[in-house]
Amino acid sequence: MKWNVGGAVLAALVCLTAQGARADQARLITAIAGRDAKVEPEALEVWHALDERLRKDARFQPVELEPRAELASERARREKLETGRKLIVKAREEYKANLLSSASTNAERAWTVFSDAPLESYFDEVVKARAFNVMLLVAIGDIPTAELKMRQLFAEAPDVVFEQNAIVRLRELAQAQRQALSYAPHIALEIRSHPVSGLVYVDGRFRGASPLTVTDLAPGPHFVTVLAPGFEVFQDEYRTLDKLPSGEDSVEVTLIPTPKSEAVREWLGKVGGSVSLDALTAAGLGLARAAHAQEALVASLSEEGEKLRVLAVRVVDGPVPAVVSQTVTVADEAEAVEVVAGLLEQAPSGPGSMAMAAPAPVAAASVSPSPPSGNGGGGGKVLGTVALGAGAVAAVVGGVFGYSALQQSKAAWAIPQTSHDEFDRAYSGAQRSAVIANSLYAVGAASAGIGAWLLLTSNEPGPRKSAVNVSVNLMPFPSGGAVFMEGRFQ
């Protein structure tokens, strides 16, 4: 007969321990890079699409390769946003108090301040504030300025809608301006960046990675924002002309490195330069540890004819790092995104999770039957019972150490990223507890398996059964283990 024995008690402990690690979001860092400069734009677009997905995924807490909030330039942009918001709030209060002139002045100041805000994230909010500014200009009777501002506003945001209580004169002006723009030819704006490719936003809308050409712009001013890992955000307002001989205009952007630019480019170089899954796994694990992240999702893109070759790895850090990977050729960036994102669905997330798509037994031993004993197998039953008991005790003690490792790990991740020494001490303690737990799980699994085998092969009284082709497979997990036995008895 065929039979299988699994460590049920151990499996339950493993599940309970793993579930504790899923209580919070897993800190996940991503990095997508091209093997060379020719595929750098495609790699950036895949990275951007993946980041958009992750920010909507409750399972993960995205970790930036270089936290932009720490940059002085980014803090200045945020301050501009907050200043503009305060000015608009004050302008609305003055408008309600019928202080139209003062309200218009503050709204005009907000218009200027918002030009330096993070438009790639808050452009819709800025558009509403500028529409309010136009409405105030009409309210105070400054029609020429209102028409000028309205043309600028419609060029940047053609679908802007004014507030429902807008005065009739404003609606008439808006209809006339929209009709005029509908007859105006679109302008093509070519955008190039140096020394690297960057993510391009035009009027707050993502358009792709540079170099690229945007072909559907109305004549008038347009905001161009360019972001690249390891470089300061570039943002400026460009005025496309009403008539150009070629119908095209161009923007040359020079990106300025950030203080951590060298380190960022070094990591991207390791990811993009990986020609094997082993090298990419090592790069991902190193990146996760450098960023104090629990997981890393990395991919290297290269050209293969007219297609893209994708090497993608998801690595989960822990005493025994776990990996799930994919190597495939795809038609375009959209398919590459699906391949990389698909790794997130192939295994549970969290510190110490086993992320192997098809885990194979890592230890296997051939067990030979003992010669029949004179007592008819009674001694085998006693030894089997003792072995099962020892396995259960080892599993319980391992569970205690496993729980301690989880608590220490949670405490470590709660330490601010700036406290590197404190984090390293706390995380080392968690790793030590996890190693002890793993050892106890392994001992318990082996002991329980041997005990079960002894019990099932012992008969009292009567001749003892002989076993043929019996195998014991030990499957260790970073937070537990299980033993699987299979054989034929006769």
C-alpha positions in Angstrom: 0.0 0.0 0.0 1.0 3.6 -0.6 1.0 6.1 2.3 2.1 9.7 3.1 2.8 11.1 6.5 2.9 14.9 7.1 3.8 16.6 10.3 0.4 18.0 11.1 1.4 19.7 14.3 4.4 21.2 12.8 2.5 22.4 9.8 0.0 24.1 12.0 2.8 25.9 13.9 4.3 27.0 10.6 1.0 28.4 9.4 0.4 30.3 12.7 3.9 31.7 12.7 3.7 32.8 9.1 0.3 34.5 9.6 1.8 36.7 12.3 4.3 38.1 9.8 1.4 39.1 7.5 -0.3 41.3 10.0 1.5 44.4 8.6 2.3 45.5 5.1 5.6 44.1 3.7 8.2 46.8 2.9 8.9 46.2 -0.8 11.5 48.0 -2.9 11.5 47.8 -6.7 14.1 48.4 -9.3 13.8 47.9 -13.1 16.8 48.7 -15.2 17.9 48.3 -18.8 21.0 46.3 -19.8 22.1 49.3 -21.9 20.9 52.9 -22.7 18.8 51.8 -25.6 16.2 50.0 -23.3 16.5 52.5 -20.5 13.2 54.3 -21.5 11.3 51.0 -21.6 12.7 50.0 -18.2 11.6 53.3 -16.7 8.0 52.9 -18.1 7.8 49.4 -16.7 9.0 50.6 -13.4 6.5 53.5 -13.4 3.5 51.2 -14.2 4.6 48.7 -11.5 4.9 51.5 -9.0 1.4 52.7 -9.8 0.1 49.2 -9.1 2.0 48.7 -5.9 0.7 52.0 -4.4 -2.9 50.6 -4.7 -1.9 47.1 -3.3 -2.7 46.9 0.5 -0.2 44.0 0.9 2.9 46.2 0.4 4.5 49.4 1.6 6.6 50.6 -1.3 10.1 51.7 -0.4 11.7 54.4 -2.6 15.2 53.7 -4.0 16.0 57.2 -2.9 13.4 58.8 -0.6 12.5 62.1 -2.3 11.0 63.5 0.9 14.6 63.7 2.2 15.7 66.0 -0.6 15.8 69.7 0.1 14.5 70.5 -3.3 11.5 68.2 -2.8 10.7 69.8 0.6 10.8 73.2 -1.1 8.3 71.9 -3.7 6.0 70.7 -1.0 6.2 74.0 0.8 5.2 75.8 -2.4 2.2 73.5 -2.6 1.1 74.2 1.0 1.7 78.0 0.5 -0.5 77.9 -2.6 -3.2 76.0 -0.7 -3.2 78.5 2.1 -3.5 81.4 -0.3 -6.5 79.8 -2.0 -8.2 79.2 1.3 -7.7 82.8 2.2 -9.0 83.9 -1.2 -12.1 81.9 -0.8 -12.8 83.3 2.6 -12.4 86.9 1.2 -14.6 86.0 -1.8 -17.4 84.9 0.6 -16.9 88.2 2.5 -17.3 90.0 -0.9 -13.6 91.3 -0.7 -13.2 90.6 -4.4 -10.1 92.6 -5.0 -8.1 91.1 -2.1 -9.4 87.6 -3.0 -8.2 88.1 -6.6 -4.7 89.2 -5.4 -4.2 86.2 -3.2 -5.5 83.9 -6.0 -3.0 85.5 -8.4 -0.2 84.9 -5.9 -1.3 81.2 -5.6 -1.2 80.9 -9.4 2.5 81.9 -9.4 3.4 79.8 -6.3 1.8 76.6 -7.7 4.1 76.7 -10.7 6.8 75.3 -8.5 4.7 72.7 -6.7 4.8 68.9 -7.4 2.5 69.1 -10.5 3.1 65.5 -11.4 1.0 64.6 -8.3 -1.2 67.6 -7.6 -2.0 69.1 -11.0 -5.8 68.6 -10.8 -5.8 70.6 -7.5 -3.7 73.4 -9.1 -6.1 73.5 -12.1 -9.1 74.1 -9.8 -7.3 76.8 -8.0 -6.4 78.6 -11.3 -10.0 78.3 -12.5 -11.1 80.1 -9.3 -8.5 82.8 -10.0 -10.1 83.3 -13.5 -13.5 83.5 -12.0 -12.3 86.2 -9.6 -10.8 88.3 -12.5 -14.2 88.2 -14.3 -15.9 89.1 -11.0 -13.8 92.3 -10.6 -14.2 93.2 -14.3 -10.6 92.6 -15.4 -11.7 90.9 -18.6 -8.5 91.2 -20.6 -6.5 89.5 -17.9 -9.2 86.9 -17.4 -9.1 86.0 -21.2 -5.3 85.7 -21.1 -5.4 83.4 -18.0 -8.2 81.4 -19.5 -6.3 80.7 -22.7 -3.3 79.5 -20.6 -5.6 77.4 -18.4 -7.4 75.8 -21.4 -4.1 75.0 -23.1 -2.9 73.1 -20.0 -6.2 71.6 -19.0 -8.7 71.6 -21.9 -11.4 69.8 -19.8 -11.4 72.1 -16.8 -14.9 72.8 -15.4 -15.7 76.0 -13.6 -17.7 76.1 -10.4 -21.5 75.8 -10.7 -22.1 79.2 -9.3 -19.9 80.8 -12.0 -21.3 84.1 -13.3 -22.8 84.2 -16.8 -20.0 86.4 -18.2 -17.4 83.8 -17.3 -19.3 81.0 -19.1 -19.6 83.1 -22.2 -15.9 83.8 -22.2 -15.1 80.1 -21.6 -17.3 79.1 -24.6 -15.6 81.6 -26.8 -12.1 80.5 -25.8 -12.9 76.8 -26.2 -14.2 77.4 -29.7 -11.1 79.3 -30.6 -8.9 76.5 -29.4 -10.8 73.9 -31.3 -9.7 75.6 -34.6 -6.1 75.9 -33.5 -3.6 73.3 -34.8 -2.0 71.0 -32.3 1.7 71.4 -31.6 4.2 68.5 -31.3 6.6 68.9 -28.4 9.8 66.8 -28.4 11.3 66.2 -25.0 14.8 64.9 -24.5 16.8 64.5 -21.2 20.4 64.2 -20.4 22.5 62.4 -19.1 19.8 59.7 -18.5 16.2 58.9 -19.6 13.5 60.3 -17.3 9.7 59.9 -16.7 8.0 62.8 -18.5 4.8 64.5 -17.3 3.2 67.3 -19.3 0.6 69.4 -17.5 0.5 66.8 -14.7 -0.2 63.9 -17.1 2.3 61.0 -17.5 3.4 60.7 -21.1 6.2 58.1 -21.1 10.0 58.1 -20.8 12.3 60.4 -22.7 13.1 60.9 -25.4 9.6 61.2 -26.7 7.3 63.5 -28.7 3.9 64.7 -27.4 1.7 65.5 -30.4 -1.6 66.6 -29.0 -0.8 69.9 -27.3 -2.8 73.1 -27.8 -0.9 76.3 -28.5 0.1 78.1 -25.3 2.0 77.3 -22.1 2.6 73.8 -20.9 4.4 72.5 -17.8 7.0 69.8 -18.3 8.1 67.7 -15.4 10.9 65.1 -15.7 11.8 62.6 -12.9 14.7 60.1 -12.9 16.1 58.0 -10.1 19.2 59.7 -8.6 18.4 63.1 -10.1 16.6 66.2 -9.0 13.1 66.8 -10.4 13.1 69.1 -13.4 10.0 71.3 -13.9 9.5 74.3 -16.0 6.8 76.0 -18.1 7.2 76.1 -21.8 5.3 78.2 -24.3 4.5 76.5 -27.6 4.1 78.9 -30.5 0.9 79.3 -32.4 2.6 78.7 -35.7 5.8 76.9 -36.4 7.2 75.9 -39.9 7.6 72.3 -38.9 4.7 72.2 -36.5 7.1 71.0 -33.8 8.9 72.4 -30.8 11.6 70.8 -28.6 12.8 70.8 -25.0 16.2 69.8 -23.9 16.4 68.9 -20.2 19.6 68.6 -18.2 19.1 66.6 -15.1 21.1 67.4 -11.9 22.4 64.5 -9.8 21.2 64.3 -6.2 23.7 63.7 -3.3 22.9 59.9 -3.4 23.0 59.7 -7.2 26.1 57.6 -7.3 24.7 55.0 -5.0 21.4 54.9 -6.9 23.1 54.5 -10.2 25.4 51.8 -8.8 22.3 49.7 -7.7 20.6 50.2 -11.0 23.8 49.2 -12.7 23.9 45.9 -10.7 20.3 45.2 -11.5 20.4 46.1 -15.2 23.8 44.4 -15.7 22.7 41.1 -14.3 22.9 38.5 -17.0 21.7 35.6 -14.9 19.0 35.0 -12.4 21.6 34.2 -9.7 23.3 37.6 -10.2 19.9 39.4 -10.3 18.9 37.6 -7.1 22.1 38.8 -5.3 21.5 42.3 -6.5 17.9 42.3 -5.3 18.8 40.9 -1.9 21.6 43.4 -1.5 19.2 46.2 -2.4 16.5 45.0 0.0 19.0 45.0 2.9 20.5 48.4 2.0 17.0 49.9 2.0 15.9 48.0 5.1 13.1 46.4 3.0 11.7 43.0 3.6 11.3 42.2 -0.1 12.8 43.3 -3.4 11.3 43.0 -6.8 13.9 43.6 -9.5 14.1 43.1 -13.3 16.7 43.5 -16.0 15.5 44.3 -19.6 17.5 43.8 -22.8 16.8 43.9 -26.5 16.1 40.6 -28.3 15.4 41.6 -31.9 12.3 43.7 -31.9 11.2 42.2 -28.5 12.3 42.6 -24.9 14.1 39.9 -22.8 13.0 40.1 -19.2 14.8 38.6 -16.2 12.7 39.2 -13.1 13.2 38.2 -9.5 11.3 38.6 -6.3 13.4 37.9 -3.2 12.2 37.8 0.3 14.9 38.5 2.9 15.2 36.4 6.0 17.6 33.8 7.6 16.9 31.7 4.5 16.1 34.2 1.7 13.4 32.9 -0.6 13.1 33.5 -4.3 10.7 33.3 -7.2 11.9 34.2 -10.7 10.9 34.4 -14.3 12.8 34.7 -17.6 10.8 35.4 -20.7 10.7 37.3 -24.0 7.8 39.7 -24.4 6.5 41.9 -27.2 6.4 45.3 -25.4 6.5 47.1 -22.1 2.9 46.3 -21.2 3.7 42.5 -21.3 6.9 43.1 -19.3 4.8 44.8 -16.6 2.5 41.7 -16.4 5.5 39.4 -16.1 7.1 41.3 -13.3 3.9 42.0 -11.4 2.9 38.4 -11.8 5.7 37.4 -9.4 3.8 39.1 -6.6 0.9 36.6 -7.0 3.1 33.5 -7.0 3.9 33.4 -3.3 2.7 34.9 0.0 4.4 38.2 1.0 6.0 39.1 4.3 9.4 38.5 6.1 10.5 34.9 6.1 7.9 33.8 3.6 8.8 30.9 1.3 8.5 32.4 -2.2 9.4 29.4 -4.3 7.1 28.7 -7.1 7.5 25.0 -6.9 9.6 24.1 -3.8 11.5 20.8 -4.1 12.7 18.7 -1.1 16.1 19.9 -0.1 17.1 16.9 1.9 16.3 13.3 1.1 17.6 10.1 2.7 17.0 6.4 1.9 15.7 4.6 5.0 16.6 0.9 5.1 14.4 -1.5 7.2 15.7 -3.0 10.4 15.8 -6.8 10.7 12.9 -8.3 12.5 13.3 -8.3 16.2 12.5 -11.1 18.6 9.9 -9.1 20.5 7.6 -8.8 17.5 8.2 -5.0 17.1 7.2 -3.8 20.6 10.4 -2.0 21.0 9.7 -0.1 17.7 6.4 1.2 19.1 8.1 2.4 22.2 10.9 4.1 20.3 8.3 5.6 17.9 6.3 7.0 20.7 9.4 8.6 22.3 10.5 10.0 18.9 7.0 11.5 18.3 7.0 13.1 21.7 10.5 14.5 21.3 9.4 15.9 17.9 6.4 17.6 19.4 8.5 19.2 22.2 11.0 20.5 19.7 8.2 21.9 17.6 6.6 23.7 20.6 9.9 25.2 21.7 10.7 26.1 18.1 7.3 27.9 17.9 8.3 30.0 21.0 11.5 31.0 19.4 9.7 31.7 16.1 7.2 33.9 17.8 10.1 35.7 19.6 11.8 36.2 16.2 8.7 37.8 14.7 8.3 40.2 17.6 11.9 41.2 17.4 11.6 41.7 13.7 8.5 43.9 14.0 10.4 46.0 16.6 13.4 46.3 14.3 11.2 47.5 11.4 9.6 50.1 13.7 13.1 51.7 14.3 13.6 54.9 12.1 15.7 54.3 9.0 18.2 56.8 10.2 19.1 54.6 13.3 21.2 52.1 11.3 23.2 50.7 14.3 20.1 50.2 16.5 18.3 48.5 13.6 21.2 46.2 12.9 21.4 45.1 16.5 17.6 44.5 16.7 17.5 42.7 13.4 20.5 40.5 14.3 18.6 39.4 17.5 15.6 38.4 15.4 17.8 36.4 13.0 19.4 34.5 15.9 16.0 33.6 17.3 14.9 32.5 13.8 17.9 30.3 13.3 17.2 28.6 16.7 13.6 28.1 15.7 14.6 26.7 12.3 16.9 24.2 14.0 14.3 23.1 16.4 11.7 22.8 13.6 14.1 20.6 11.6 14.9 18.4 14.6 11.2 18.1 15.5 10.3 17.3 11.9 12.9 14.6 11.6 12.0 13.1 15.0 8.3 13.1 14.3 8.9 11.5 10.9 11.1 8.7 12.3 8.6 8.1 15.1 5.7 7.8 12.7 7.7 5.4 10.6 8.6 3.2 13.6 5.0 3.1 14.7 3.6 2.2 11.3 6.2 -0.5 10.7 5.9 -2.1 14.1 3.3 -4.9 14.7 2.7 -6.6 18.0 2.5 -9.6 18.1 3.5 -11.2 14.8 6.1 -10.7 12.1 7.3 -7.3 11.3 6.5 -5.7 8.0 9.4 -5.0 5.6 9.7 -1.6 3.9 10.8 -1.2 0.3 11.9 2.2 -1.2 11.1 4.3 1.8 12.2 8.0 1.5 12.1 10.7 4.1 12.0 14.3 2.7 12.7 17.2 5.0 11.4 20.5 3.9 12.8 23.4 6.0 11.0 26.8 5.9 12.5 30.1 7.2 9.7 30.0 9.9 9.2 26.2 10.3 9.5 22.9 8.6 7.7 19.7 7.7 8.7 16.1 7.0 7.2 14.1 4.2 7.6 10.3 4.0 6.6 8.0 1.2 7.1 4.2 0.8 5.7 0.8 0.0 5.3 -1.9 2.6 4.7 -5.6 2.1 
